[in-house]
Amino acid sequence: MDLVGACRAFVSVSEHGSFTVGAAAARMSQSVASRRVAALEERFGEPLFERTSRRAVLTPFGRDMLPTARQLVQAADVLLHEAEAVKRKPWRLAVPGICTTAGLARLVAEARGLGVTLDLRVAAPAQRRELLHAEQVRAALLAVPPDDSAWRVPLGLAGAVDPGVKRVYLETLRVGRTSSGPARRVWIQPEDDVPHIRDPLTRLRDAVGLRPAQLVAATDLTTAVAEVFGTPDVLLCSRAQATELGLNWRPVGELALGRGYALAAAEGSPQHIEARLGGAVARCLGAGSGGSAGSAGTESGR
């Protein structure tokens, strides 16, 4: 028996003195109200109403039970109201700074269409972890190795001038003995200054004989892009970023590099959010979703 529904019918009928009017006020049919009250009476083993042709009059037992039944209905209404309020509570989410304003706006709009209100906090990789651990956000898109990720973003090198090749090999940036110009540099933006991206690139730099200063971790993306615009330097970035910045993007010839992202929650599991918003997050990041290894390989192989 639906105890709350039965008590709701009982309370409404008692307040209006009529099964017809009470049922309508409780937004149920008269037959449903009658069945629910009858079930309640059977459960209690006592009649709640003295039924006449015109009115439903409480029995002494019904009068004694009414205050408690009313409290139960009110508590159920409060519970339902709180549940709706919790569902509308913003989901504070820490996101990467590489997402465009348009991409973030679309993510918020798509989430709203699915009944999720997002409150975004843009932060660098280390800051996103700190925000999550301090519980200043409910969840964060963390930078993780691609093999551990739900979303992957292939990386390559982009410059102001079309290189005229399908791939850019780091060894071609090596300074020759007779070269008189400045050494070309590879700029790493803050989003990619993480061990699983920086360390393989550093090892490759050393293996092909580049100078240490040819691999530079920028303090911000604007500084790095300004250097690329004004020099032969290149920026480590995604194809989508290169397109947005008007740069010519190519995969790295010697190795496949990629960003990986995983959604982590301060409390509980974020799986329900990932399931509902996984596609929207992928579009915002410019990534393939579901940890598909093929997405990175396809982009890198062009």
Backbone as a ProteinNet text record, in pm:
[ID]
protein_1_A
[PRIMARY]
MDLVGACRAFVSVSEHGSFTVGAAAARMSQSVASRRVAALEERFGEPLFERTSRRAVLTPFGRDMLPTARQLVQAADVLLHEAEAVKRKPWRLAVPGICTTAGLARLVAEARGLGVTLDLRVAAPAQRRELLHAEQVRAALLAVPPDDSAWRVPLGLAGAVDPGVKRVYLETLRVGRTSSGPARRVWIQPEDDVPHIRDPLTRLRDAVGLRPAQLVAATDLTTAVAEVFGTPDVLLCSRAQATELGLNWRPVGELALGRGYALAAAEGSPQHIEARLGGAVARCLGAGSGGSAGSAGTESGR
[TERTIARY]
83.6	0	87.3	45.6	112.5	64.2	140.4	96.3	81.8	178.8	170.7	50.9	30.2	-83.5	-215.5	-222.4	-345.5	-371.7	-267.3	-282.8	-318.3	-264.3	-297.8	-447.3	-500.3	-643.9	-725.2	-686	-753.8	-758.6	-644.7	-637.9	-721.8	-713.8	-786.9	-937.8	-982.7	-1126.3	-1176	-1095	-1137	-1145.7	-1054	-1054.7	-1172.1	-1219.8	-1328.3	-1462.5	-1459.5	-1585.1	-1655.9	-1581.8	-1643.7	-1538.8	-1575	-1481.3	-1462.3	-1570.2	-1561.1	-1471	-1498.3	-1420.5	-1279.2	-1266.9	-1135.4	-1045.1	-1101.8	-1022.8	-973.8	-1061.2	-1021.6	-911.4	-921.3	-819.3	-684.6	-688	-564.3	-517	-587.2	-551.8	-553.9	-664.9	-687.9	-836.2	-871	-1012.3	-1080.9	-1215.4	-1290.2	-1272.4	-1268.1	-1253.8	-1118	-1011.5	-878.4	-875.8	-936.9	-941	-1016.4	-1125.2	-1205	-1125.1	-1055.8	-977.3	-863.5	-798.3	-686.2	-732.6	-842.8	-895.4	-939.8	-1005.4	-1049.4	-929.5	-820.9	-700.4	-640.8	-646.8	-595	-680.7	-808.9	-899.1	-877.2	-854.5	-827.9	-697.4	-598.5	-469.6	-481.6	-558.1	-574.2	-672.8	-764.4	-866.8	-977.5	-991.9	-1095.9	-1140.8	-1270	-1317	-1268.4	-1238.2	-1194	-1307.3	-1405.7	-1519.1	-1651.7	-1749.6	-1889	-1946.7	-1967.9	-2010.2	-2161	-2203.5	-2345.7	-2361.6	-2480.3	-2503.5	-2444.4	-2426.7	-2377.8	-2236.6	-2199.9	-2073.4	-1996.1	-1866.1	-1780.2	-1737.8	-1789.8	-1766.4	-1666.5	-1566.5	-1465.4	-1526	-1479.9	-1513.8	-1421	-1450.6	-1357.5	-1216.3	-1206.3	-1075.3	-1009.2	-1089.1	-1037.4	-986.4	-1057.5	-1012.4	-879.9	-862.6	-737.4	-619.9	-646.8	-540.6	-505.9	-595.9	-576.9	-449.2	-414.6	-293.2	-165.2	-154.8	-34.9	-31.2	-146.9	-153.6	-116.4	-162.8	-129.1	21	82	227.1	303.9	256.6	322.7	315.5	199.4	182.7	270.4	273.5	357	504.6	547.1	687.7	722	629.6	652.3	664.1	581.5	588.9	722.1	769.1	898.6	1010.1	1001.6	1102.5	1106.6	990.1	984.6	1039.4	1007.6	1058.7	1211.1	1264.7	1409.7	1478.1	1414.4	1471.7	1481.2	1376.8	1380.7	1487.1	1501.2	1601.4	1742.3	1765.2	1897.1	1927.8	1827.9	1849.3	1882.3	1827.4	1854.6	1982.7	2043.2	2165.4	2277.1	2347	2451.1	2561	2606.1	2718.9	2843	2919	3041.2	3149.5	3192.2	3282.9	3408.2	3526.6	3653.7	3689	3715.3	3739.9	3872.1	3929.3	4057.5	4041.9	4152	4151.7	4158.6	4176.4	4187.3	4049.9	3942.4	3807.8	3773.9	3715.8	3677.3	3552.6	3529.5	3408.3	3284.3	3285.7	3171.7	3153.3	3265.4	3256.7	3200.2	3244.8	3192.9	3046.3	3009.2	2868.7	2778.5	2825.5	2746.1	2734.5	2842.4	2838.3	2733.9	2733.9	2636.5	2494	2475	2341.7	2293.3	2380	2340.7	2309.2	2388.5	2362.8	2227.8	2197.4	2069.8	1953.5	1971.8	1867.6	1844.3	1944.4	1933	1899.3	1866.4	1827.8	1943.3	2063.3	2181.6	2229.4	2243.3	2293.3	2442	2523.9	2668.5	2716.4	2809.8	2880.6	3028.7	3083.2	3216.9	3325.5	3437.5	3557.2	3674.1	3726.5	3837.7	3968.1	4049.1	4173.4	4274.5	4401.9	4510.9	4504.5	4578.2	4569	4590.5	4699.4	4726.1	4619.8	4571.5	4468.4	4337.2	4306.5	4182.4	4186.1	4301.6	4314.8	4302.3	4361.5	4354.3	4210.5	4139.2	3999	3915.1	3943.8	3868.4	3899.3	4027.1	4066.3	4016.6	4009.8	3959.8	3806.9	3743.4	3597.8	3539.4	3616.2	3564.7	3486	3496	3412.8	3357.1	3244.9	3186	3256	3314	3383.7	3484.2	3576.7	3680	3717.6	3749.7	3807.3	3958	4008.5	4150.2	4232.8	4355.8	4451	4514.1	4496.2	4548.3	4613	4697.8	4752.5	4640.1	4656.3	4549.1	4495.9	4582.1	4536.1	4438.6	4439	4349.6	4231.9	4212.9	4118.8	3983.7	3885.7	3755.2	3749.2	3829.3	3835.2	3981.1	4010.5	4147.8	4153.1	4258.8	4279.8	4420.2	4434.6	4567	4635.7	4766.9	4846.4	4946	4980	5080.9	5149.5	5221.5	5295.5	5235.3	5218.3	5156.5	5242.8	5255.3	5333.6	5262.6	5317.9	5256.3	5269.5	5370.9	5396.9	5366.5	5304.7	5277.1	5410.3	5434.1	5564	5582.2	5472.5	5484.1	5508.6	5488.4	5505.6	5385.1	5367.5	5254.1	5277.6	5404.7	5439.9	5559.5	5569.4	5685.1	5770.5	5892.6	5984.8	6068.6	6078.6	6153.2	6300.3	6352.4	6494.1	6523.4	6420.2	6440.7	6459.3	6436.6	6457.8	6599.5	6677.2	6813.7	6896.5	6973.3	7054.1	7182.8	7207.4	7328.3	7450.4	7566.7	7690.6	7709.5	7657.3	7676.1	7558.8	7457.9	7339.6	7372.2	7326.6	7352.9	7228	7110.4	6985.7	6952.4	6850.1	6808.4	6748.5	6765.1	6710.7	6558	6492.2	6345.7	6305.3	6201.8	6157.7	6020.4	5997.3	5865.8	5805.5	5691.8	5625.2	5520.1	5528	5428.7	5337.8	5210.1	5117.1	5087	5035.4	5013.4	4929.8	4832	4746.8	4826.1	4935.5	5014.9	5143.6	5161.3	5280.4	5255.5	5233.2	5205.5	5301.2	5334.7	5438.1	5414.6	5290.9	5269.6	5280.6	5288.3	5313	5453.9	5488.6	5617.8	5735.9	5728	5843.2	5878.8	5782.6	5819.7	5876.7	5823	5873.1	6015.6	6043.3	6178.1	6277.8	6236.5	6325.3	6352.3	6250.6	6268.2	6360.5	6344.6	6433.2	6579.3	6606.1	6744.3	6793.4	6702.2	6741.8	6779.4	6710.8	6738.2	6839.1	6889.2	6997.4	6955.9	6835.2	6797.1	6857.5	6869.1	6917.6	6807.8	6843.8	6741.7	6646.6	6699.5	6617.2	6519.7	6529	6436.7	6301	6288.3	6159.5	6122.2	6017.1	5984.1	5842.5	5828.7	5696.4	5651.2	5544.8	5495.9	5414.8	5417.6	5336.7	5189.8	5162.7	5023.7	5019.4	4902.2	4886.6	4911.6	4868.4	4883.6	5030.9	5115.1	5258.4	5316.3	5280.2	5331.7	5287.7	5159.5	5108.7	5172.5	5195.2	5260.2	5400	5473.9	5606.1	5597.2	5497.4	5480.2	5442.7	5357.6	5319.4	5440.5	5533.8	5642.7	5772.9	5780.5	5905.4	5875.6	5978	5954.8	5921.8	5902.6	5871.8	5740.2	5719.1	5594.8	5531.6	5401.7	5323	5271.3	5290.1	5227.6	5080.9	4992.3	4849.6	4766.2	4636	4544.7	4514.2	4462.1	4423.1	4316.5	4219.3	4113.4	4169.4	4265.5	4327.1	4401.2	4474.1	4548.2	4453.5	4342	4242.8	4189.5	4158.6	4106.9	4209.3	4337.4	4443.2	4496.5	4451.4	4499.7	4639.3	4676.1	4808.7	4800.9	4913.7	4923	4967.1	4879.5	4900.7	4947.3	5043.4	5086.3	5114.6	5094.6	5133.6	5285	5328.4	5470.8	5516.7	5627.4	5670.1	5720.8	5792.3	5859.4	5771.6	5665.8	5582.9	5442.5	5348.4	5209.4	5187.1	5148.2	5120.8	4972.5	4918.4	4777.7	4740.7	4641.8	4583.9	4483.8	4477.4	4375	4298.4	4167.9	4084.5	3993.8	3978.7	3887	3807	3680.1	3593.8	3602.1	3636.3	3646	3556.6	3494.2	3402.1	3459.2	3426.5	3471.7	3403.1	3277.4	3201.6	3124.4	3122.3	3045	3104.1	3023.6	3068	3010.8	3092.7	3042.2	2984.5	2962.6	2924.2	2792.8	2698.2	2570	2585.1	2676.1	2701.7	2776.9	2875.3	2951.8	2861.6	2767.9	2678.1	2587.5	2542.9	2450.2	2521.1	2642.3	2710.3	2839.3	2864.5	2989.5	3010.4	2908	2920.3	2944.7	2876	2893.6	3033.7	3085.8	3222.3	3322.8	3302	3393.3	3398.2	3281.8	3278.1	3348.2	3331.7	3395.5	3547.6	3596.7	3741.1	3800.3	3714.8	3764	3820.8	3750.1	3804.9	3712.7	3769.8	3690.3	3646.1	3522.6	3470.7	3485.5	3461.5	3458.9	3593.9	3702.7	3836	3873	3818.9	3845.4	3986.8	4066	4205	4214.8	4114.2	4120.7	4114.2	4048.4	4032.9	4166.4	4256.1	4387.6	4468.3	4460.8	4540.9	4498.2	4365.5	4318	4367.9	4358.5	4401.5	4550.1	4625.8	4771.3	4821.6	4743	4790.8	4767.6	4707.2	4679.1	4803.3
-119.9	0	125.2	224.6	353.5	433.1	425.8	487.4	638.3	702.9	848.7	885.8	814.9	844.1	821.7	715	687.8	796.9	838	945.2	1077.4	1101.8	1224	1227	1112.4	1104.6	1123.3	1058.5	1068.5	1214	1282	1420.2	1512.3	1498	1585.8	1566.5	1441.1	1414.4	1470.9	1455.7	1506.7	1658.6	1725.2	1871.8	1926.9	1852	1901.6	1837.4	1732.5	1669.3	1597.8	1565.7	1502.9	1424.5	1303.4	1225.7	1288.5	1345.3	1405	1527.6	1620	1744.4	1717.2	1630.6	1599.9	1532.2	1441.5	1373	1471.8	1563.2	1663.1	1753.2	1793.1	1879.6	1808.4	1677.2	1598.8	1551.6	1595.4	1562.3	1412.2	1351.1	1209.2	1190.7	1078.9	1052.6	1010.2	1021.9	982.6	834.1	752.5	608.7	575.7	645.9	623.8	666.4	781.5	828.8	730.2	677.8	581.5	454.2	404.2	282.1	304	420.7	446.9	460.1	527	539.6	403.3	323.8	190.1	102.7	112.3	35	78	207.3	258.4	207.2	207.6	157.6	8	-64.9	-208.5	-231.5	-149.4	-162.2	-131.3	-25.8	13.3	-75.9	-136.7	-218.9	-137.6	-11.4	77.8	170.1	209.6	305.3	446.3	520.4	658.8	758.1	717.8	806.1	735.7	817.1	773.6	827.2	741.1	784.2	804.2	921.7	950.4	983.8	1009.7	1039	1172.8	1262.8	1396.4	1425.6	1373.6	1413.5	1291.9	1315.5	1215	1272.7	1213.7	1266.4	1175.8	1238.3	1161.5	1087.8	964.2	889	936.7	903.1	938.4	885	763.1	708.4	793.1	834.6	917	1050.8	1112.1	1239.6	1223.8	1112.4	1089.3	1064.2	1002.5	969.8	1085.1	1181.1	1287.8	1368.8	1414.4	1496.4	1424.5	1295.9	1221.5	1200.5	1172.7	1155.5	1285.9	1397.4	1527.6	1553.7	1519.2	1536.4	1453.3	1330.8	1243.6	1303.6	1354.6	1415.3	1539.3	1621.7	1741.8	1706.6	1603.9	1560.8	1509	1436.9	1386.4	1501.8	1606.1	1722.5	1795.2	1806.1	1869.4	1788.3	1656	1568.8	1585.3	1589.7	1606.6	1742.1	1846.2	1979.3	1983.1	1919.2	1916.6	1840	1732.1	1654	1738	1817.3	1903.8	2011.5	2065.8	2170.3	2115.5	1992.1	1930.9	1906.7	1863.7	1840.2	1969.6	2081.7	2209.8	2274.4	2218.1	2275.4	2269.9	2380.8	2382.2	2279.4	2218.3	2126.1	2207.7	2241.9	2320.6	2229.4	2259.6	2171.9	2248.8	2195.5	2255	2202.3	2294.5	2257.4	2316.3	2260.5	2311.4	2448.5	2522.2	2652.7	2647.2	2527.4	2516.6	2518.7	2506	2510.3	2654	2670.4	2803.5	2850.4	2980.8	3035.4	2975	2963.7	2903.3	2757.8	2683.6	2543.8	2528.4	2612.2	2607.3	2645.9	2745.9	2788.9	2677.5	2606.6	2494.7	2383.1	2358.4	2256.5	2292.2	2417.8	2462.1	2450.2	2490.2	2484.9	2341.4	2251.1	2111.1	2048.6	2084.1	2031.4	2079.7	2205.4	2260.4	2188.5	2154.6	2080.9	1941.6	1888.3	1756	1766.6	1887.4	1906	1920.4	1950.7	1968.3	2113.2	2180.7	2317.8	2315.3	2363.2	2363.8	2501.8	2503	2624.1	2596.2	2652.7	2615.9	2699.2	2632.5	2698.1	2660.7	2756.3	2731.1	2735.6	2630.8	2623.1	2534.5	2553.1	2471.4	2330.7	2233.8	2094.9	2079.1	2136.1	2121.4	2190.6	2304.2	2376.9	2300.9	2228.9	2151	2041.6	1977.8	1876.3	1938.9	2054.7	2122.3	2161.6	2214.4	2251.8	2130.7	2018.3	1896.3	1846.2	1839.2	1788.4	1879.3	2010	2104.6	2110.9	2033.2	2028.6	2165.9	2245.6	2373.9	2357.5	2239	2201.5	2062.4	2031.6	1898.7	1794.8	1843.1	1750.9	1829.4	1757.1	1821.3	1730.4	1793.3	1721.6	1719.7	1605.2	1594.4	1551.9	1604.5	1564.4	1432	1329.2	1195.1	1140.6	1036.6	973.4	924	933.9	892.6	752.4	659.2	521.6	511.5	610.9	610	704.3	754.5	864.6	818.5	905.6	889.7	969	1074.9	1159.2	1183	1177.4	1193.4	1302.9	1382.5	1491	1477.8	1439.1	1429	1564.6	1563.8	1685.9	1681.2	1800.1	1812.8	1947	1985.5	2110.9	2205.7	2330.9	2429.5	2553.8	2607.5	2728.2	2826	2944.6	3048.9	3020.4	2942.6	2913.4	2766.6	2740.3	2602.3	2529.9	2418.6	2350.9	2274.9	2252.7	2183.2	2034	1976.8	1832.5	1780.9	1646.8	1587.7	1577.1	1567.2	1557.3	1647.7	1695.9	1774.9	1690.1	1664.5	1587.5	1683.4	1651.7	1739.4	1750.9	1646.6	1649.8	1758.1	1801.4	1906.4	2043	2052.4	2178.2	2187.9	2082.8	2083.6	2192.5	2264.4	2374.3	2318.7	2352.5	2306.8	2387.1	2333.1	2400.4	2532.7	2540.7	2663	2759.3	2720.9	2806.4	2930.2	3045.2	3170.5	3227.7	3177.2	3230.2	3169.4	3223.4	3169	3029.6	2949.3	2813.7	2818.7	2736.7	2728.6	2656.6	2707.9	2652	2585.8	2490	2427.3	2479.9	2543.9	2601.2	2504.9	2480.2	2396.5	2487.8	2483.4	2567.1	2504.6	2581.7	2529.5	2401.6	2387.8	2268.2	2141.4	2154.1	2037	2023.6	2109.1	2100.5	2000.3	1875.2	1764.2	1650	1563.3	1461.8	1372.6	1327.9	1232.5	1296.3	1428.7	1497.1	1557.4	1626.4	1696.4	1599.9	1492	1402.3	1329.5	1270.3	1207.5	1308.4	1430.4	1532.2	1574.2	1580	1614	1504.6	1379.8	1269.1	1271.8	1303.3	1311.9	1427.9	1541.1	1656.3	1616.2	1545.6	1504.9	1400.3	1310.3	1201.9	1253.3	1359.5	1409.9	1523.9	1559.2	1656.2	1801.7	1830.9	1971.7	2030	2160.8	2228	2230.9	2231.1	2237	2355.3	2470.4	2590.6	2584.8	2481.2	2471.7	2412.8	2367.8	2320.8	2411.8	2493.5	2597.8	2578.5	2575	2572.4	2716	2756.8	2893.7	2915.1	3037.4	3070.5	3085	3117.8	3129.4	3109.5	3077.7	3047.5	3170.5	3286.7	3408.3	3437.1	3423	3446.2	3350.6	3222.8	3123.1	3152.5	3186	3211.7	3337.6	3437.8	3559.7	3528.7	3440.7	3401.9	3327.3	3240.2	3162.9	3253.8	3354.9	3447.7	3526.4	3558.9	3647	3579.8	3446.9	3374.1	3241.7	3165.2	3030.9	2925	2965.3	2870.2	2797.5	2687.7	2611	2590	2567.2	2547.9	2405.6	2340.1	2209.7	2233.7	2179.4	2206.9	2103.1	2113.5	2026.2	2088.4	2008.5	2059.6	2168.6	2148.6	2247.7	2381.1	2376.1	2500	2570.2	2494.3	2553.2	2622.6	2558.8	2618.9	2748.7	2746.5	2865.7	2979.7	2946.5	3047.4	3085.5	3015.4	3044.5	2992.7	2882.1	2823	2696.6	2657.3	2536.7	2418.8	2319.5	2208.5	2083.2	2013.1	1882.5	1791.1	1658.5	1565.2	1565	1524.8	1507.9	1379.1	1385.9	1269.8	1154.3	1182.5	1074.5	1001.3	1065.4	998.6	1057.3	979.5	1024.5	1082.4	1207.9	1274.9	1309	1305.5	1339.8	1376.5	1462.6	1492.9	1383.8	1353.4	1261.8	1328	1304.1	1364.1	1259.3	1271.1	1184.6	1272	1238.9	1313.8	1251.5	1333.1	1286.6	1372.9	1311.6	1383.1	1389.8	1498.2	1513.6	1411.3	1380.2	1280.7	1192.7	1064.8	973.1	952.6	895.6	864.8	966.4	1011.9	1105.8	1035.9	904.2	828	876.2	919.1	962.7	1090.8	1178.8	1301.1	1268.2	1178.1	1139.3	1073.1	991.1	922.6	1021.4	1125.4	1221.1	1327.6	1364.5	1477.3	1438.2	1307.4	1263.8	1321.1	1319.8	1373.2	1522.6	1595.4	1740.7	1775.7	1699.6	1723.2	1696.3	1588.8	1555.4	1667.6	1722	1830.9	1954.8	1981.7	2098.1	2084.5	1963	1939	1922	1897.3	1864.7	1725.4	1631.8	1497.6	1391	1270.7	1151	1102.8	1051.9	1011.3	862.5	821.8	680.7	615	695.3	635.7	560.7	603.6	529.3	554.9	450.6	464.5	506.1	472	503.3	651.4	728.8	869.6	940.9	908.4	972.9	928.1	799	747.1	804.6	824.2	877.2	1018.7	1101.2	1239	1246.4	1164	1171.1	1120.8	1037.3	975.5	1058.8	1176	1256.6	1324.3
0	0	0	-77.9	-80.4	40.3	151.3	275.7	262.6	197.4	181.5	94.7	-14.8	-102.2	-30.9	49.4	124.1	226.8	297.6	396	329.2	208.6	136.2	102.2	58.2	29.4	157.6	265.2	394.1	442.9	438.9	486.4	399.2	268.2	178.3	191.6	200.8	217	350.1	455.9	587	587	515.5	512.3	433.7	333	248.7	280.4	364.6	404.5	292.3	186.7	70.5	-6.6	-48.2	-128.7	-266.6	-321.7	-454.8	-454	-362	-356.8	-305.9	-205.7	-149.6	-250.7	-329.5	-432.2	-536.7	-578.6	-678.5	-623.9	-497.6	-437.5	-429.8	-410.8	-402.7	-539.8	-645.4	-783.3	-807.6	-766.3	-794.2	-817.9	-879.2	-904	-775	-773.6	-654.1	-625.3	-729.5	-707.9	-646.6	-690.5	-633.6	-487.7	-456.3	-317.8	-229.8	-280.3	-202.4	-175.6	-279.4	-261.5	-162	-169.5	-79.4	65.3	87.3	224	275.7	188.1	228.3	265.5	188.6	219.3	353	381.4	508.7	624.4	604	708.6	732.7	624.9	640.4	714.5	683.9	750.7	899.9	934.1	1073.7	1148.3	1074.3	1138	1200.9	1162.7	1214	1102.6	1100.4	999	1033.1	928.7	945.4	924	843.6	813	837.5	873.8	870.9	741.3	646.7	513.9	509.9	462	438.5	291.4	248.9	107.2	66.9	162.9	127.7	178.3	295	355.2	406.4	421.1	483	617.7	724.6	859.6	931.4	993	1065	1183	1199.2	1320	1432.6	1556.8	1664.8	1638.2	1582.9	1548.9	1439.5	1341.5	1232.8	1283	1377.1	1432.5	1506.4	1575.1	1647.2	1551.3	1438	1342.4	1249.2	1236	1138	1160.5	1282.9	1299.3	1252.9	1286.9	1247.2	1096.5	1036.5	891.5	821.2	877	816.6	825.5	936.6	952.4	849.8	825.6	728	588	550.4	418.1	404.7	508.8	504	493.8	568.9	562.7	423.2	360.6	224.9	125.9	144.5	56.1	71.6	196.1	221.3	155.5	166.4	106.6	-44.8	-108.3	-253.2	-295	-216.5	-246	-234.8	-131.3	-112.2	-225.6	-268.7	-378.5	-505.3	-534.6	-651.9	-637.3	-515	-491.2	-509.8	-462	-476.3	-623.8	-701.2	-843.8	-917	-868.3	-932.6	-881.2	-776.6	-720.6	-824.3	-846.1	-948.8	-921.5	-1029	-1023.8	-1052.7	-948.9	-969.8	-1025.6	-1147.2	-1221.1	-1261.8	-1228.8	-1270.2	-1408.7	-1501.3	-1640.6	-1688.6	-1796.5	-1849.9	-1914.7	-1915.6	-1979	-2129.8	-2186.2	-2331.9	-2399.6	-2322.6	-2379.9	-2420.3	-2536.5	-2581.7	-2507.1	-2511.7	-2450	-2512.8	-2644.8	-2713.7	-2672.2	-2659.4	-2618.7	-2478.7	-2386.9	-2249.8	-2245.4	-2324.1	-2326.8	-2379.4	-2481.3	-2534.3	-2431.8	-2356.6	-2252.2	-2146.7	-2102.8	-2003.1	-2057.7	-2183.6	-2243.7	-2259	-2304.4	-2320.4	-2184.7	-2082.5	-1948.7	-1897.9	-1921.3	-1876.6	-1942.6	-2071	-2140.9	-2084.3	-2014.4	-1951.5	-1802.5	-1757.7	-1617.9	-1522	-1572.8	-1488.6	-1500.4	-1386.6	-1385.5	-1352.7	-1445.8	-1426.4	-1384.1	-1290.2	-1248	-1273.3	-1380.3	-1425.7	-1359.5	-1329.4	-1277.6	-1369.2	-1442.5	-1534	-1454.5	-1468.2	-1390.3	-1461.6	-1425.7	-1478.9	-1417.6	-1473.5	-1424	-1273.9	-1219.5	-1075.4	-991.9	-1038.3	-964.8	-962.4	-1070.9	-1072.6	-966.4	-950.6	-845.1	-706.5	-688.5	-558.8	-525.7	-624.6	-603.3	-564.6	-628.2	-598.9	-458.4	-422.4	-291.4	-179.4	-205.8	-106	-105.9	-195.2	-208.9	-238.6	-312.5	-359.3	-488.5	-549.3	-663.5	-636.2	-700.7	-683.1	-770.5	-880.8	-971.2	-1053.5	-1117.2	-1198.3	-1313.8	-1425.7	-1539	-1518.6	-1473.9	-1439.7	-1560	-1564.8	-1668.8	-1628.5	-1710.8	-1682.3	-1809.5	-1798	-1918.8	-2008.7	-2139	-2231	-2207.1	-2166	-2143.1	-2026.1	-1937.3	-1821.2	-1839.7	-1958.1	-1978.4	-2032.1	-2012.5	-2076.7	-2206.1	-2214	-2333.9	-2371.5	-2501.1	-2549.3	-2655	-2649.3	-2744.8	-2804.3	-2930.7	-2992.6	-2998	-2978.6	-2982.2	-3097.2	-3146	-3250.2	-3236.6	-3339.4	-3337.8	-3441	-3401.5	-3490.2	-3497.9	-3618.7	-3639	-3728.8	-3741	-3822.6	-3971.5	-4009.6	-4150.9	-4178.9	-4293.4	-4334.6	-4355	-4282.7	-4294.2	-4424.5	-4497.8	-4625.7	-4613.2	-4495.8	-4473.3	-4395.6	-4397.5	-4327.6	-4177.4	-4137.5	-3996.2	-3968.7	-3846.6	-3806.3	-3712.7	-3753.2	-3671	-3587	-3458.1	-3368.2	-3408.8	-3469.2	-3506.4	-3610.3	-3684.8	-3784.5	-3719.7	-3588.8	-3517.3	-3461.6	-3482.2	-3429.8	-3498.8	-3418.3	-3469.6	-3531.4	-3657.4	-3724.3	-3682.1	-3710.1	-3670	-3742.9	-3862.6	-3940.9	-3928.5	-3850	-3837.1	-3754.5	-3803.6	-3732.7	-3667.3	-3704.7	-3649.9	-3514.7	-3448.2	-3319.1	-3334.3	-3233.1	-3235.8	-3226.2	-3307	-3299.7	-3171.7	-3109.7	-2982.4	-2994.9	-2904.2	-2889.4	-2759.7	-2770.7	-2653.2	-2599.4	-2469.9	-2401.1	-2320.9	-2347.5	-2272.4	-2136.6	-2040.6	-1904.6	-1899.4	-1987.4	-1985.2	-2013.9	-2087.7	-2125.9	-2045.7	-1945.4	-1860.4	-1748.1	-1789.2	-1697.6	-1732.5	-1637.5	-1661.5	-1782.6	-1805.1	-1913.8	-2052.4	-2058.9	-2186.2	-2188.3	-2081.7	-2076.3	-2076.2	-1998.9	-1985.6	-2115.5	-2187.6	-2315.7	-2415.4	-2413.5	-2504.5	-2466.2	-2336.9	-2290.8	-2329.9	-2314	-2353.2	-2503.2	-2581.3	-2725.6	-2761.3	-2692.7	-2715.2	-2697.4	-2588.7	-2561.2	-2661.4	-2702.1	-2792.2	-2931.2	-2977.5	-3112.5	-3111.5	-2994.2	-2986.6	-2986.5	-2938.1	-2925.1	-2798.1	-2794.4	-2674.9	-2569.1	-2441.6	-2335.9	-2351.1	-2394.7	-2405.9	-2523.1	-2605.6	-2719.3	-2680.4	-2557.6	-2506.9	-2390.4	-2407.4	-2310.7	-2258.9	-2125.6	-2062.8	-2041.8	-2111.5	-2103.4	-1976.6	-1927.1	-1808.6	-1844.1	-1970.3	-2015.6	-2166.3	-2217	-2359.3	-2445.7	-2401.2	-2480.8	-2510.2	-2407.2	-2426.6	-2530	-2520.1	-2613.3	-2756.2	-2774.3	-2909.8	-2968.1	-2884.9	-2932.7	-2987.5	-2919.5	-2967.6	-3100	-3111.9	-3235.2	-3351.7	-3325.5	-3431.4	-3484.9	-3395.7	-3435.4	-3470	-3458.3	-3481.8	-3552.4	-3588.9	-3646.9	-3540.3	-3416.1	-3308.9	-3337	-3264.7	-3278.4	-3141.3	-3144.1	-3021.5	-3015.7	-2902.1	-2880.5	-2848.5	-2932.1	-2912	-2987.1	-2973.9	-3047.7	-3183.4	-3272.5	-3404.5	-3390.1	-3297.3	-3279.4	-3232.1	-3139.5	-3093.5	-3206.3	-3285.4	-3396	-3493.8	-3522.6	-3612.6	-3554.8	-3426.5	-3359.4	-3363.7	-3350.9	-3345.7	-3484.3	-3587.3	-3722	-3748.4	-3683.2	-3700	-3785.2	-3839.6	-3923	-3836.5	-3823.5	-3728.9	-3802.4	-3741.5	-3792.2	-3672.9	-3687.6	-3581	-3560.6	-3443.4	-3415.7	-3483.2	-3554.6	-3631.6	-3549	-3440	-3367.3	-3265.7	-3215.3	-3115	-3114.8	-3063.3	-3052	-2912.8	-2907.9	-2781.1	-2774.1	-2654.3	-2639.9	-2497.9	-2487.1	-2356.1	-2321.1	-2193.1	-2145	-2032.5	-2028.9	-1925.2	-1862.4	-1731.6	-1657.9	-1562.5	-1544.9	-1454.1	-1315.1	-1215.3	-1076.5	-989.6	-889.7	-801	-660.4	-589.7	-450.9	-361.1	-391.3	-315.2	-412.5	-383.1	-464.5	-602.3	-689.1	-824.3	-922.8	-1018.6	-1119.5	-1241.7	-1232.1	-1350.4	-1411.1	-1325.6	-1380.2	-1461.5	-1417.3	-1493	-1621.3	-1611.8	-1730.2	-1833.4	-1785.4	-1877.7	-1950.7	-1880.9	-1940.4	-2022.8	-1981.9	-2045.2	-2117.2	-2130.1	-2190.9	-2330.1	-2413.2	-2548.2	-2548.4	-2459.4	-2452	-2404.2	-2307.8	-2259.2	-2370.7	-2445.3	-2555.4	-2658	-2691.2	-2789.4	-2735.1	-2606.3	-2545	-2547.1	-2521.4	-2518.4	-2658.1	-2755.3	-2889.1	-2892	-2824.5	-2804.7	-2858.7	-2871.7	-2893	-2756.9	-2741.1	-2610.9	-2590.2	-2466.4	-2432.8	-2428.3	-2422.8	-2416.4	-2541.3	-2657.9	-2780	-2827.8	-2829.8	-2871.4	-3015.8	-3095.3	-3237.3	-3266	-3179.3	-3207.4	-3213.4	-3120.1	-3119.4	-3238.9	-3270.9	-3380.5	-3513	-3533.8	-3660.5	-3682.4	-3578.4	-3590.9	-3615.4	-3543.8	-3554	-3687.6	-3752	-3874.3	-3999	-3985.7	-4104.2	-4156.3
[MASK]
++++++++++++++++++++++++++++++++++++++++++++++++++++++++++++++++++++++++++++++++++++++++++++++++++++++++++++++++++++++++++++++++++++++++++++++++++++++++++++++++++++++++++++++++++++++++++++++++++++++++++++++++++++++++++++++++++++++++++++++++++++++++++++++++++++++++++++++++++++++++++++++++++++++++++++++

